[in-house]
Amino acid sequence: MLSVRCTTQKSGLARWMFRILNHLKNKSMAKGKPDLNILFIYNVPFRGIAKMTGGMVSMGMAHALTEIVNGHFFKGMGHLIKGFFANRK
């Protein structure tokens, strides 16, 4: 799995989310009181999302998120939606 921290990601969505998270992280660090929730979100890998949601996000859905971030938006969204309905059963 690739990290979202790179501003050269193919996905505009990934670059946009990185800019938002980076801005929030820098803003909280400038205050001198780092926001631990932002730092956690900034550093967690997609597999961590799957493992920490109590089954709401499956590992297949985490892989679909990785596809979306890597520039395969429609393919990844298809897998994410399919994983969502398979996970509901």
Chimera marker file (.cmm) of the C-alpha trace (Angstrom):
<marker_set name="trace">
<marker id="1" x="0.000" y="0.000" z="0.000" r="1" g="1" b="0" radius="0.5"/>
<marker id="2" x="1.181" y="3.467" z="-0.805" r="1" g="1" b="0" radius="0.5"/>
<marker id="3" x="1.057" y="6.406" z="1.527" r="1" g="1" b="0" radius="0.5"/>
<marker id="4" x="-1.159" y="9.432" z="0.925" r="1" g="1" b="0" radius="0.5"/>
<marker id="5" x="1.533" y="11.795" z="2.189" r="1" g="1" b="0" radius="0.5"/>
<marker id="6" x="2.921" y="12.409" z="-1.256" r="1" g="1" b="0" radius="0.5"/>
<marker id="7" x="1.713" y="15.507" z="-3.078" r="1" g="1" b="0" radius="0.5"/>
<marker id="8" x="2.464" y="13.788" z="-6.383" r="1" g="1" b="0" radius="0.5"/>
<marker id="9" x="-0.405" y="11.295" z="-6.130" r="1" g="1" b="0" radius="0.5"/>
<marker id="10" x="-2.341" y="10.768" z="-9.340" r="1" g="1" b="0" radius="0.5"/>
<marker id="11" x="-5.628" y="11.349" z="-7.564" r="1" g="1" b="0" radius="0.5"/>
<marker id="12" x="-6.664" y="14.956" z="-7.124" r="1" g="1" b="0" radius="0.5"/>
<marker id="13" x="-8.826" y="13.794" z="-4.225" r="1" g="1" b="0" radius="0.5"/>
<marker id="14" x="-5.759" y="12.393" z="-2.431" r="1" g="1" b="0" radius="0.5"/>
<marker id="15" x="-3.778" y="15.595" z="-2.981" r="1" g="1" b="0" radius="0.5"/>
<marker id="16" x="-6.688" y="17.697" z="-1.721" r="1" g="1" b="0" radius="0.5"/>
<marker id="17" x="-7.131" y="15.560" z="1.406" r="1" g="1" b="0" radius="0.5"/>
<marker id="18" x="-3.384" y="15.695" z="2.055" r="1" g="1" b="0" radius="0.5"/>
<marker id="19" x="-3.400" y="19.494" z="1.854" r="1" g="1" b="0" radius="0.5"/>
<marker id="20" x="-6.298" y="19.718" z="4.315" r="1" g="1" b="0" radius="0.5"/>
<marker id="21" x="-4.740" y="17.296" z="6.807" r="1" g="1" b="0" radius="0.5"/>
<marker id="22" x="-1.327" y="18.926" z="6.482" r="1" g="1" b="0" radius="0.5"/>
<marker id="23" x="-2.840" y="22.379" z="7.064" r="1" g="1" b="0" radius="0.5"/>
<marker id="24" x="-4.740" y="21.187" z="10.156" r="1" g="1" b="0" radius="0.5"/>
<marker id="25" x="-1.648" y="19.432" z="11.509" r="1" g="1" b="0" radius="0.5"/>
<marker id="26" x="0.574" y="22.483" z="10.990" r="1" g="1" b="0" radius="0.5"/>
<marker id="27" x="-2.049" y="24.769" z="12.522" r="1" g="1" b="0" radius="0.5"/>
<marker id="28" x="-2.299" y="22.639" z="15.669" r="1" g="1" b="0" radius="0.5"/>
<marker id="29" x="1.501" y="22.362" z="15.929" r="1" g="1" b="0" radius="0.5"/>
<marker id="30" x="1.860" y="26.151" z="15.618" r="1" g="1" b="0" radius="0.5"/>
<marker id="31" x="-0.410" y="26.597" z="18.641" r="1" g="1" b="0" radius="0.5"/>
<marker id="32" x="2.010" y="24.487" z="20.662" r="1" g="1" b="0" radius="0.5"/>
<marker id="33" x="-0.705" y="21.944" z="21.479" r="1" g="1" b="0" radius="0.5"/>
<marker id="34" x="-0.745" y="19.205" z="18.843" r="1" g="1" b="0" radius="0.5"/>
<marker id="35" x="-4.184" y="17.739" z="18.141" r="1" g="1" b="0" radius="0.5"/>
<marker id="36" x="-3.715" y="14.012" z="18.697" r="1" g="1" b="0" radius="0.5"/>
<marker id="37" x="-6.766" y="13.109" z="16.602" r="1" g="1" b="0" radius="0.5"/>
<marker id="38" x="-5.334" y="14.929" z="13.574" r="1" g="1" b="0" radius="0.5"/>
<marker id="39" x="-1.925" y="13.312" z="14.104" r="1" g="1" b="0" radius="0.5"/>
<marker id="40" x="-3.559" y="9.887" z="14.312" r="1" g="1" b="0" radius="0.5"/>
<marker id="41" x="-5.547" y="10.410" z="11.098" r="1" g="1" b="0" radius="0.5"/>
<marker id="42" x="-2.432" y="11.800" z="9.402" r="1" g="1" b="0" radius="0.5"/>
<marker id="43" x="-0.344" y="8.740" z="10.266" r="1" g="1" b="0" radius="0.5"/>
<marker id="44" x="-2.761" y="5.796" z="10.117" r="1" g="1" b="0" radius="0.5"/>
<marker id="45" x="-2.455" y="3.471" z="7.096" r="1" g="1" b="0" radius="0.5"/>
<marker id="46" x="-5.597" y="2.271" z="5.331" r="1" g="1" b="0" radius="0.5"/>
<marker id="47" x="-5.270" y="-1.188" z="6.865" r="1" g="1" b="0" radius="0.5"/>
<marker id="48" x="-5.429" y="0.525" z="10.263" r="1" g="1" b="0" radius="0.5"/>
<marker id="49" x="-8.801" y="1.973" z="9.302" r="1" g="1" b="0" radius="0.5"/>
<marker id="50" x="-10.041" y="-1.535" z="8.520" r="1" g="1" b="0" radius="0.5"/>
<marker id="51" x="-8.730" y="-2.954" z="11.777" r="1" g="1" b="0" radius="0.5"/>
<marker id="52" x="-9.999" y="-0.185" z="14.047" r="1" g="1" b="0" radius="0.5"/>
<marker id="53" x="-13.570" y="0.290" z="12.825" r="1" g="1" b="0" radius="0.5"/>
<marker id="54" x="-15.008" y="-2.820" z="14.423" r="1" g="1" b="0" radius="0.5"/>
<marker id="55" x="-15.973" y="-4.409" z="11.114" r="1" g="1" b="0" radius="0.5"/>
<marker id="56" x="-17.601" y="-1.363" z="9.521" r="1" g="1" b="0" radius="0.5"/>
<marker id="57" x="-14.733" y="-1.155" z="7.011" r="1" g="1" b="0" radius="0.5"/>
<marker id="58" x="-13.435" y="-4.459" z="5.656" r="1" g="1" b="0" radius="0.5"/>
<marker id="59" x="-9.939" y="-5.073" z="4.380" r="1" g="1" b="0" radius="0.5"/>
<marker id="60" x="-11.358" y="-5.187" z="0.831" r="1" g="1" b="0" radius="0.5"/>
<marker id="61" x="-12.796" y="-1.720" z="1.338" r="1" g="1" b="0" radius="0.5"/>
<marker id="62" x="-9.389" y="-0.512" z="2.554" r="1" g="1" b="0" radius="0.5"/>
<marker id="63" x="-7.838" y="-1.863" z="-0.652" r="1" g="1" b="0" radius="0.5"/>
<marker id="64" x="-10.535" y="-0.021" z="-2.618" r="1" g="1" b="0" radius="0.5"/>
<marker id="65" x="-9.559" y="3.218" z="-0.858" r="1" g="1" b="0" radius="0.5"/>
<marker id="66" x="-5.983" y="2.588" z="-1.920" r="1" g="1" b="0" radius="0.5"/>
<marker id="67" x="-7.124" y="2.156" z="-5.533" r="1" g="1" b="0" radius="0.5"/>
<marker id="68" x="-8.978" y="5.474" z="-5.351" r="1" g="1" b="0" radius="0.5"/>
<marker id="69" x="-5.926" y="7.264" z="-3.963" r="1" g="1" b="0" radius="0.5"/>
<marker id="70" x="-3.708" y="5.722" z="-6.620" r="1" g="1" b="0" radius="0.5"/>
<marker id="71" x="-5.750" y="7.296" z="-9.405" r="1" g="1" b="0" radius="0.5"/>
<marker id="72" x="-8.255" y="4.543" z="-10.239" r="1" g="1" b="0" radius="0.5"/>
<marker id="73" x="-11.302" y="6.421" z="-8.968" r="1" g="1" b="0" radius="0.5"/>
<marker id="74" x="-14.131" y="4.572" z="-10.718" r="1" g="1" b="0" radius="0.5"/>
<marker id="75" x="-12.585" y="1.117" z="-10.312" r="1" g="1" b="0" radius="0.5"/>
<marker id="76" x="-11.918" y="1.820" z="-6.631" r="1" g="1" b="0" radius="0.5"/>
<marker id="77" x="-15.413" y="3.240" z="-6.052" r="1" g="1" b="0" radius="0.5"/>
<marker id="78" x="-16.903" y="0.121" z="-7.649" r="1" g="1" b="0" radius="0.5"/>
<marker id="79" x="-14.918" y="-2.092" z="-5.305" r="1" g="1" b="0" radius="0.5"/>
<marker id="80" x="-15.750" y="0.145" z="-2.327" r="1" g="1" b="0" radius="0.5"/>
<marker id="81" x="-19.494" y="-0.001" z="-3.026" r="1" g="1" b="0" radius="0.5"/>
<marker id="82" x="-19.346" y="-3.758" z="-3.640" r="1" g="1" b="0" radius="0.5"/>
<marker id="83" x="-17.403" y="-4.190" z="-0.386" r="1" g="1" b="0" radius="0.5"/>
<marker id="84" x="-19.900" y="-2.042" z="1.492" r="1" g="1" b="0" radius="0.5"/>
<marker id="85" x="-22.856" y="-4.204" z="0.479" r="1" g="1" b="0" radius="0.5"/>
<marker id="86" x="-20.925" y="-7.446" z="1.003" r="1" g="1" b="0" radius="0.5"/>
<marker id="87" x="-19.911" y="-6.196" z="4.454" r="1" g="1" b="0" radius="0.5"/>
<marker id="88" x="-23.528" y="-5.488" z="5.440" r="1" g="1" b="0" radius="0.5"/>
<marker id="89" x="-24.447" y="-9.190" z="5.254" r="1" g="1" b="0" radius="0.5"/>
<link id1="1" id2="2" r="1" g="1" b="0" radius="0.2"/>
<link id1="2" id2="3" r="1" g="1" b="0" radius="0.2"/>
<link id1="3" id2="4" r="1" g="1" b="0" radius="0.2"/>
<link id1="4" id2="5" r="1" g="1" b="0" radius="0.2"/>
<link id1="5" id2="6" r="1" g="1" b="0" radius="0.2"/>
<link id1="6" id2="7" r="1" g="1" b="0" radius="0.2"/>
<link id1="7" id2="8" r="1" g="1" b="0" radius="0.2"/>
<link id1="8" id2="9" r="1" g="1" b="0" radius="0.2"/>
<link id1="9" id2="10" r="1" g="1" b="0" radius="0.2"/>
<link id1="10" id2="11" r="1" g="1" b="0" radius="0.2"/>
<link id1="11" id2="12" r="1" g="1" b="0" radius="0.2"/>
<link id1="12" id2="13" r="1" g="1" b="0" radius="0.2"/>
<link id1="13" id2="14" r="1" g="1" b="0" radius="0.2"/>
<link id1="14" id2="15" r="1" g="1" b="0" radius="0.2"/>
<link id1="15" id2="16" r="1" g="1" b="0" radius="0.2"/>
<link id1="16" id2="17" r="1" g="1" b="0" radius="0.2"/>
<link id1="17" id2="18" r="1" g="1" b="0" radius="0.2"/>
<link id1="18" id2="19" r="1" g="1" b="0" radius="0.2"/>
<link id1="19" id2="20" r="1" g="1" b="0" radius="0.2"/>
<link id1="20" id2="21" r="1" g="1" b="0" radius="0.2"/>
<link id1="21" id2="22" r="1" g="1" b="0" radius="0.2"/>
<link id1="22" id2="23" r="1" g="1" b="0" radius="0.2"/>
<link id1="23" id2="24" r="1" g="1" b="0" radius="0.2"/>
<link id1="24" id2="25" r="1" g="1" b="0" radius="0.2"/>
<link id1="25" id2="26" r="1" g="1" b="0" radius="0.2"/>
<link id1="26" id2="27" r="1" g="1" b="0" radius="0.2"/>
<link id1="27" id2="28" r="1" g="1" b="0" radius="0.2"/>
<link id1="28" id2="29" r="1" g="1" b="0" radius="0.2"/>
<link id1="29" id2="30" r="1" g="1" b="0" radius="0.2"/>
<link id1="30" id2="31" r="1" g="1" b="0" radius="0.2"/>
<link id1="31" id2="32" r="1" g="1" b="0" radius="0.2"/>
<link id1="32" id2="33" r="1" g="1" b="0" radius="0.2"/>
<link id1="33" id2="34" r="1" g="1" b="0" radius="0.2"/>
<link id1="34" id2="35" r="1" g="1" b="0" radius="0.2"/>
<link id1="35" id2="36" r="1" g="1" b="0" radius="0.2"/>
<link id1="36" id2="37" r="1" g="1" b="0" radius="0.2"/>
<link id1="37" id2="38" r="1" g="1" b="0" radius="0.2"/>
<link id1="38" id2="39" r="1" g="1" b="0" radius="0.2"/>
<link id1="39" id2="40" r="1" g="1" b="0" radius="0.2"/>
<link id1="40" id2="41" r="1" g="1" b="0" radius="0.2"/>
<link id1="41" id2="42" r="1" g="1" b="0" radius="0.2"/>
<link id1="42" id2="43" r="1" g="1" b="0" radius="0.2"/>
<link id1="43" id2="44" r="1" g="1" b="0" radius="0.2"/>
<link id1="44" id2="45" r="1" g="1" b="0" radius="0.2"/>
<link id1="45" id2="46" r="1" g="1" b="0" radius="0.2"/>
<link id1="46" id2="47" r="1" g="1" b="0" radius="0.2"/>
<link id1="47" id2="48" r="1" g="1" b="0" radius="0.2"/>
<link id1="48" id2="49" r="1" g="1" b="0" radius="0.2"/>
<link id1="49" id2="50" r="1" g="1" b="0" radius="0.2"/>
<link id1="50" id2="51" r="1" g="1" b="0" radius="0.2"/>
<link id1="51" id2="52" r="1" g="1" b="0" radius="0.2"/>
<link id1="52" id2="53" r="1" g="1" b="0" radius="0.2"/>
<link id1="53" id2="54" r="1" g="1" b="0" radius="0.2"/>
<link id1="54" id2="55" r="1" g="1" b="0" radius="0.2"/>
<link id1="55" id2="56" r="1" g="1" b="0" radius="0.2"/>
<link id1="56" id2="57" r="1" g="1" b="0" radius="0.2"/>
<link id1="57" id2="58" r="1" g="1" b="0" radius="0.2"/>
<link id1="58" id2="59" r="1" g="1" b="0" radius="0.2"/>
<link id1="59" id2="60" r="1" g="1" b="0" radius="0.2"/>
<link id1="60" id2="61" r="1" g="1" b="0" radius="0.2"/>
<link id1="61" id2="62" r="1" g="1" b="0" radius="0.2"/>
<link id1="62" id2="63" r="1" g="1" b="0" radius="0.2"/>
<link id1="63" id2="64" r="1" g="1" b="0" radius="0.2"/>
<link id1="64" id2="65" r="1" g="1" b="0" radius="0.2"/>
<link id1="65" id2="66" r="1" g="1" b="0" radius="0.2"/>
<link id1="66" id2="67" r="1" g="1" b="0" radius="0.2"/>
<link id1="67" id2="68" r="1" g="1" b="0" radius="0.2"/>
<link id1="68" id2="69" r="1" g="1" b="0" radius="0.2"/>
<link id1="69" id2="70" r="1" g="1" b="0" radius="0.2"/>
<link id1="70" id2="71" r="1" g="1" b="0" radius="0.2"/>
<link id1="71" id2="72" r="1" g="1" b="0" radius="0.2"/>
<link id1="72" id2="73" r="1" g="1" b="0" radius="0.2"/>
<link id1="73" id2="74" r="1" g="1" b="0" radius="0.2"/>
<link id1="74" id2="75" r="1" g="1" b="0" radius="0.2"/>
<link id1="75" id2="76" r="1" g="1" b="0" radius="0.2"/>
<link id1="76" id2="77" r="1" g="1" b="0" radius="0.2"/>
<link id1="77" id2="78" r="1" g="1" b="0" radius="0.2"/>
<link id1="78" id2="79" r="1" g="1" b="0" radius="0.2"/>
<link id1="79" id2="80" r="1" g="1" b="0" radius="0.2"/>
<link id1="80" id2="81" r="1" g="1" b="0" radius="0.2"/>
<link id1="81" id2="82" r="1" g="1" b="0" radius="0.2"/>
<link id1="82" id2="83" r="1" g="1" b="0" radius="0.2"/>
<link id1="83" id2="84" r="1" g="1" b="0" radius="0.2"/>
<link id1="84" id2="85" r="1" g="1" b="0" radius="0.2"/>
<link id1="85" id2="86" r="1" g="1" b="0" radius="0.2"/>
<link id1="86" id2="87" r="1" g="1" b="0" radius="0.2"/>
<link id1="87" id2="88" r="1" g="1" b="0" radius="0.2"/>
<link id1="88" id2="89" r="1" g="1" b="0" radius="0.2"/>
</marker_set>
